[in-house]
């Protein structure tokens, strides 16, 4: 039988379909452009190729295109002649695409116990936006590290798993180990968007904004703006510009590659990265362009009208609060649900109080969030806006020493001078 790149048997008898599938799978794992074209080519060679259909469904899910998922799910579910592994692979990923996350996680865990090198199934739980990352559970960073640590020996010197494991390590504070793994990953696949993204986070955690800027400015020249991570990596560029006080670059990148109507990535990235960079610019004392908060608030209301994904809800509440859209913010708080819904409510109230300049109330609502904000999902770099928001409220309430102590205890390395006006 034909096999994929990880040695898993494939039921297709078409070598051309297999080759196109492997290409598409690698592009998917690396967050590079061309996934759809490669997988459509595989399906053209073998319309019964279930795995090509299910990965294409996952690509559309990742890009926030729900309307394009159903046909490929149906094709994958009704395909014939699958191996037992392929059938379980399709069932697990289809369950995820259908929005049944906890059930999918159970199926994925059982599947990987038997087929640990089924990378397209493992991918669902690797990274801060995966099933573990968005689980809303306490200790999910430790669970993420345990997950990749258990799988890594099965993959040996594989660029994708080296990168995924590095991300788990750096989010758990094991930066030296993460650096070794991400450097090897990029040596094996220097064009990987996922690899460059993880390397950017490592630069951030080490407080190396100049080195990060130099690296990513060169790397981005070859990265298609239609690729999954173009918006988010552009956010890193804007963030480093903010850290260096380079307002011209910050707003140029925001307006061209990050903000609503400009960002080409998934709606989740456009919302969260836009709200985060505007908020951090405000905290640093920069003037946010007129209408920017209103545009992000409108985007949040349009693209995420129903609460449920805590990471989106957190940033939607922030955008609504800063735009003065009290009705929309109240709806996010009232409708907050899911395993991290309690934190969404507290953070939403905190942002509302910040916008009203009610520093004492902001502090009171931020406080319950700080010990477990990993439950929101996302990276440490992304969640820094919560710590900086609390520090700003403390400073403005006259508790400057407490604000500095907070930052010194929690984020001493990656807190750049001027992150919060008056902090340094």
C-alpha positions in Angstrom: 0.0 0.0 0.0 1.0 3.6 -0.5 2.0 5.5 2.7 2.0 9.1 3.9 5.1 10.9 5.0 4.8 9.4 8.5 4.6 5.8 7.3 0.8 5.4 7.7 -0.9 3.2 5.1 -3.3 5.0 2.7 -6.2 3.3 0.9 -5.8 5.3 -2.3 -4.1 3.4 -5.2 -3.1 6.6 -7.0 0.5 7.7 -6.5 -0.4 11.1 -7.9 -3.2 11.5 -5.3 -0.9 10.4 -2.5 1.8 12.8 -3.5 -0.6 15.7 -3.7 -2.1 14.8 -0.3 1.4 14.6 1.3 2.1 18.1 -0.2 -1.2 19.5 1.1 -0.7 17.9 4.5 2.8 19.4 4.9 1.5 22.8 3.8 -1.3 22.5 6.4 1.1 21.5 9.2 3.4 24.4 8.3 0.6 27.0 8.0 1.7 27.8 4.4 -0.4 28.8 1.4 -1.4 26.2 -1.2 -3.2 23.7 1.1 -6.5 23.9 -0.8 -4.9 23.6 -4.2 -2.8 20.5 -3.3 -5.7 18.7 -1.7 -8.1 19.6 -4.5 -5.6 18.1 -6.8 -5.5 14.9 -4.7 -9.2 14.7 -4.8 -9.2 15.2 -8.6 -6.9 12.2 -8.9 -9.0 10.1 -6.5 -12.5 11.5 -5.6 -12.9 8.7 -3.0 -9.7 9.8 -1.1 -11.3 10.4 2.4 -8.2 11.8 4.1 -7.8 14.5 1.4 -11.4 15.5 2.0 -11.1 15.6 5.8 -7.9 17.6 5.8 -9.5 20.1 3.4 -12.4 20.4 5.8 -10.0 21.1 8.6 -8.2 23.8 6.5 -11.5 25.5 5.9 -12.3 25.3 9.6 -8.9 26.8 10.5 -9.5 29.7 8.1 -13.0 30.3 9.5 -15.0 29.2 6.5 -17.8 27.1 8.0 -19.9 27.1 4.8 -17.2 25.2 2.9 -16.8 22.4 5.4 -20.0 20.3 4.9 -19.4 18.9 1.4 -15.9 17.6 2.3 -17.2 16.1 5.6 -19.9 14.2 3.7 -17.4 13.0 1.1 -15.0 11.8 3.9 -17.7 10.1 5.9 -19.1 8.2 2.9 -15.8 7.2 1.3 -15.3 3.4 0.9 -12.4 1.0 1.3 -10.7 2.8 4.2 -8.3 1.1 6.5 -9.3 1.0 10.2 -6.8 3.8 10.9 -8.2 6.0 8.2 -11.8 5.4 9.3 -10.9 6.4 12.9 -8.9 9.4 11.6 -11.9 10.6 9.6 -14.3 10.1 12.5 -12.2 12.0 15.0 -11.6 15.0 12.7 -15.1 15.0 11.5 -16.4 15.1 15.1 -14.1 18.1 15.7 -15.3 19.9 12.5 -18.9 19.3 13.6 -18.2 21.3 16.7 -18.1 18.5 19.3 -14.8 19.4 20.9 -14.8 17.2 24.1 -16.1 14.2 22.2 -13.4 14.8 19.5 -10.7 15.0 22.1 -11.7 11.7 23.6 -11.6 10.1 20.1 -8.3 11.7 19.3 -6.6 10.6 22.5 -7.7 7.0 21.9 -6.6 7.1 18.3 -3.2 8.5 19.1 -2.6 5.8 21.7 -2.7 3.3 18.8 -1.4 5.5 16.0 1.0 8.1 17.6 2.4 9.1 14.2 -0.9 10.1 12.7 0.2 13.7 12.6 -2.9 15.3 11.2 -4.9 14.0 14.1 -2.2 15.0 16.7 -2.1 18.5 15.2 -5.5 19.2 16.7 -4.1 19.2 20.2 -0.7 20.9 19.4 -0.3 24.7 19.9 -2.2 27.3 21.9 -5.2 27.3 19.6 -5.8 23.5 19.7 -8.2 21.4 21.7 -5.9 21.6 24.8 -5.1 25.2 24.3 -8.8 26.2 24.2 -10.0 23.6 26.7 -10.6 26.3 29.4 -9.0 24.0 32.0 -6.7 24.7 34.8 -3.1 23.5 34.1 -3.6 23.3 30.4 0.0 24.5 29.7 1.3 21.5 31.7 -1.1 19.2 29.8 0.1 20.7 26.5 3.7 20.0 27.4 2.9 16.5 28.6 1.0 15.8 25.3 3.9 16.8 23.0 6.5 15.2 25.3 4.7 11.9 25.0 4.5 12.1 21.2 7.9 13.5 20.4 9.9 10.3 20.7 7.6 8.7 18.0 8.6 11.5 15.5 12.3 11.7 16.1 13.9 14.4 13.9 10.6 15.7 12.3 10.3 19.4 11.7 6.6 19.6 12.5 6.8 17.8 15.9 10.0 19.6 16.9 8.2 22.9 16.4 5.1 21.8 18.2 7.1 20.5 21.1 9.1 23.7 21.2 6.0 25.8 21.5 4.8 23.7 24.5 8.2 24.1 26.1 8.4 27.9 25.7 4.8 28.4 27.0 5.9 26.3 30.1 8.9 28.5 30.6 11.5 26.0 29.3 13.1 28.4 26.9 16.5 26.8 26.4 15.0 23.5 25.4 12.5 25.3 23.2 15.2 27.2 21.4 17.1 24.0 20.6 14.0 22.3 19.1 12.7 25.3 17.1 16.2 25.9 15.6 16.3 22.3 14.5 12.8 22.5 13.1 13.6 25.6 11.0 16.9 24.0 9.8 14.8 21.1 8.4 12.0 23.4 7.0 13.0 27.0 7.0 9.9 28.0 5.0 7.5 26.8 7.7 5.1 29.5 8.8 4.4 27.6 12.0 8.1 27.4 12.7 8.7 31.1 12.1 5.7 31.9 14.3 7.1 29.8 17.2 10.5 31.4 16.7 8.9 34.8 17.0 7.3 33.8 20.3 10.7 32.7 21.6 12.2 36.1 20.7 9.3 37.7 22.6 9.7 35.6 25.7 13.4 36.4 25.7 12.8 40.1 25.3 14.7 40.2 22.0 12.6 42.7 20.0 15.5 43.8 17.7 16.6 40.3 16.9 13.0 39.3 16.4 12.3 42.2 14.0 15.5 41.4 12.0 14.6 37.7 11.7 11.0 38.1 10.8 11.4 41.0 8.4 13.7 38.8 6.2 11.6 35.7 6.6 8.2 37.3 5.8 9.4 38.3 2.3 8.7 34.8 1.1 5.4 34.2 3.0 2.2 34.5 1.0 -0.2 37.0 2.6 -3.1 34.5 2.0 -1.5 32.0 4.4 -3.0 31.1 7.7 -0.5 33.0 9.9 0.2 36.1 7.9 -2.0 38.3 10.0 -0.7 36.9 13.3 3.0 37.1 12.3 2.4 40.7 11.1 1.0 41.3 14.7 4.4 40.3 16.0 6.1 42.9 13.7 3.6 45.5 15.0 4.2 44.5 18.6 8.0 44.8 18.2 7.5 48.2 16.5 5.5 49.3 19.6 8.2 48.1 21.9 10.8 50.1 20.0 8.5 53.2 20.0 8.3 53.1 16.2 4.7 54.4 15.7 5.0 54.8 12.0 5.8 51.1 11.4 3.2 50.0 14.0 0.3 51.8 12.3 1.5 50.9 8.8 1.5 47.2 9.6 -1.8 47.4 11.5 -3.5 49.2 8.6 -2.0 46.9 5.9 -1.9 43.5 7.5 -3.7 43.2 10.8 -6.9 45.3 11.3 -10.4 44.5 10.0 -10.5 44.7 6.2 -6.8 44.3 6.0 -5.9 41.1 7.9 -6.0 38.1 5.6 -6.0 35.5 8.3 -8.8 33.7 10.1 -11.4 36.0 11.8 -10.2 34.9 15.2 -6.7 36.3 14.5 -8.1 39.5 13.0 -10.2 40.2 16.1 -7.7 39.2 18.8 -4.6 40.7 17.2 -6.4 44.0 16.3 -7.8 44.4 19.8 -4.6 43.5 21.5 -2.3 45.9 19.5 -4.7 48.8 19.9 -5.0 48.2 23.7 -1.2 47.8 24.1 -0.7 51.0 22.1 -3.1 52.8 24.4 -1.3 51.5 27.5 2.0 52.7 26.1 0.6 56.2 25.8 0.2 56.2 22.0 -2.6 57.9 20.2 -4.9 55.3 18.6 -6.2 56.4 15.2 -9.8 57.7 15.2 -12.4 55.1 14.5 -10.0 52.1 15.0 -11.8 50.8 18.2 -15.2 51.2 16.6 -14.1 49.2 13.6 -12.8 46.4 15.8 -15.9 46.4 17.9 -18.1 46.3 14.8 -16.0 43.4 13.5 -16.3 41.5 16.7 -20.1 41.9 16.8 -20.4 40.8 13.2 -18.0 37.8 13.2 -18.5 36.6 16.8 -22.1 37.4 17.6 -22.5 34.4 20.0 -20.3 33.9 23.0 -18.6 30.6 23.7 -15.0 30.7 22.7 -13.3 32.4 25.6 -10.3 33.8 23.7 -12.6 35.5 21.2 -15.0 36.7 23.9 -12.1 38.2 25.9 -11.0 40.4 23.0 -14.5 41.2 21.9 -15.3 42.5 25.3 -12.1 44.6 25.2 -13.0 46.1 21.8 -16.6 46.9 22.9 -15.4 48.5 26.1 -12.8 50.7 24.5 -15.2 51.7 21.6 -17.9 52.7 24.2 -20.2 50.0 22.8 -21.8 49.2 26.2 -24.7 47.2 24.8 -22.4 44.8 22.9 -20.0 44.5 25.9 -22.9 43.7 28.2 -24.1 41.0 25.9 -20.7 39.3 25.9 -20.6 39.4 29.7 -24.2 38.2 30.1 -23.9 35.4 27.5 -20.4 34.2 28.6 -20.4 30.4 28.8 -18.1 27.5 28.4 -15.4 26.3 30.8 -13.8 29.8 31.0 -17.0 31.8 31.0 -16.4 32.9 34.6 -13.1 34.5 33.5 -14.7 36.2 30.5 -17.2 37.9 32.8 -14.5 39.2 35.2 -12.2 40.4 32.4 -15.1 42.1 30.6 -16.1 44.0 33.7 -12.4 44.9 34.2 -12.1 46.3 30.7 -15.4 48.2 31.1 -14.1 49.8 34.3 -10.8 50.7 32.6 -12.7 52.5 29.9 -14.6 54.4 32.5 -11.4 55.2 34.4 -12.8 53.4 37.5 -9.4 52.1 38.6 -10.6 50.4 41.8 -13.3 48.5 40.1 -10.9 47.4 37.3 -8.4 46.1 39.9 -11.2 44.2 41.7 -12.2 42.4 38.5 -8.7 41.8 37.2 -7.6 40.2 40.4 -9.6 36.9 40.2 -8.4 36.4 36.6 -4.6 36.7 37.1 -3.9 33.3 38.8 -5.4 31.2 36.0 -5.7 33.3 32.8 -4.1 30.4 30.8 -7.7 29.1 30.8 -8.6 31.8 28.1 -6.3 30.0 25.6 -3.8 31.8 23.4 -0.1 32.3 24.2 1.6 34.1 27.1 2.5 36.9 24.7 -1.2 37.4 23.9 -2.4 37.2 27.5 0.1 39.9 28.6 -2.6 42.4 27.9 -4.3 41.3 31.1 -1.2 41.9 33.2 -0.5 45.2 31.6 -4.1 46.2 32.0 -4.0 45.5 35.7 -0.6 47.3 36.0 -2.1 50.3 34.3 -5.1 50.4 36.7 -2.7 50.1 39.7 -0.5 52.9 38.4 -3.4 55.2 37.8 -4.9 54.4 41.2 -1.7 55.6 42.9 -0.3 52.1 43.5 2.8 52.3 41.4 5.0 50.2 43.6 2.4 47.4 43.5 2.2 47.7 39.7 6.0 47.3 39.4 6.0 44.4 41.8 3.3 42.6 39.7 5.3 42.9 36.5 8.6 42.0 38.2 7.1 38.8 39.6 5.2 37.7 36.5 6.8 39.0 33.3 10.2 40.5 34.1 12.0 39.5 30.9 9.5 40.2 28.2 8.2 43.5 29.6 9.7 46.2 27.4 10.4 49.7 28.6 7.3 51.8 28.1 4.8 48.8 27.8 2.6 50.7 30.3 3.1 54.5 30.4 4.6 55.5 33.7 5.6 51.9 34.8 9.4 52.4 34.3 
